[in-house]
Amino acid sequence: MGTRIMVRTIVEQYQLGSSIEDILWDYPQLTSAQIHDALSYYYDNREEMDKIFEQASYEYWQPIIEKMTNERTQNLS
């Protein structure tokens, strides 16, 4: 896209119920075609993109961070 706006940002906003027009309002530097391109890329690469989205979530990282914190605490004791 060349806009530094992640495909993930567009897809998540769309999945939350925003229309193309809503996204254009929030990101006026984008064109309708760019938003459609982002959505097309997502749907063409859905399995890979869903994995990336999952790994970018709080739920994915929270247990890992807790484990690292607990190990660090134990090592300092």
C-alpha distance (Angstrom), angle and dihedral (degrees) to the residues before:
residue distance angle dihedral
M1 . . .
G2 3.79 . .
T3 3.80 92.4 .
R4 3.81 99.0 101.1
I5 3.79 88.4 -122.2
M6 3.77 108.6 126.2
V7 3.78 121.8 -123.1
R8 3.79 84.6 -129.8
T9 3.81 90.7 61.5
I10 3.79 92.2 53.6
V11 3.81 94.3 43.8
E12 3.80 94.6 47.6
Q13 3.79 92.1 49.3
Y14 3.81 90.3 48.3
Q15 3.82 91.9 47.6
L16 3.80 89.6 51.7
G17 3.78 89.2 59.8
S18 3.79 104.6 -91.8
S19 3.76 114.7 144.6
I20 3.79 123.7 -134.7
E21 3.80 86.8 -102.5
D22 3.82 90.9 53.0
I23 3.79 91.1 51.7
L24 3.80 90.6 47.9
W25 3.80 88.4 52.9
D26 3.82 91.3 52.1
Y27 3.82 93.8 43.0
P28 3.82 107.3 31.7
Q29 3.81 90.7 170.6
L30 3.81 88.5 69.4
T31 3.76 126.7 81.4
S32 3.77 125.3 -139.3
A33 3.81 88.0 -111.5
Q34 3.82 91.3 55.6
I35 3.79 91.2 52.2
H36 3.79 90.8 48.9
D37 3.82 88.9 47.9
A38 3.81 90.6 53.3
L39 3.80 91.8 49.5
S40 3.80 91.4 45.8
Y41 3.80 90.8 50.6
Y42 3.79 89.8 51.4
Y43 3.80 94.1 49.8
D44 3.82 92.2 44.4
N45 3.82 90.2 52.0
R46 3.79 99.8 28.5
E47 3.82 99.4 140.6
E48 3.81 93.4 49.9
M49 3.81 93.1 42.2
D50 3.81 93.8 48.4
K51 3.81 88.7 53.3
I52 3.80 90.4 51.5
F53 3.82 90.8 47.5
E54 3.80 90.8 50.5
Q55 3.79 92.2 50.2
A56 3.80 90.1 50.9
S57 3.79 93.2 56.1
Y58 3.77 129.8 102.8
E59 3.81 90.0 -127.2
Y60 3.81 90.6 59.0
W61 3.80 96.4 49.0
Q62 3.80 101.4 34.0
P63 3.85 96.6 79.5
I64 3.80 91.0 43.7
I65 3.80 91.5 52.1
E66 3.81 91.3 46.8
K67 3.80 91.1 51.5
M68 3.80 92.1 49.4
T69 3.81 91.1 47.3
N70 3.80 91.7 50.0
E71 3.82 92.2 48.4
R72 3.79 91.1 49.0
T73 3.79 91.4 49.0
Q74 3.80 90.7 50.3
N75 3.81 91.8 48.6
L76 3.81 91.4 52.0
S77 3.81 92.8 51.0
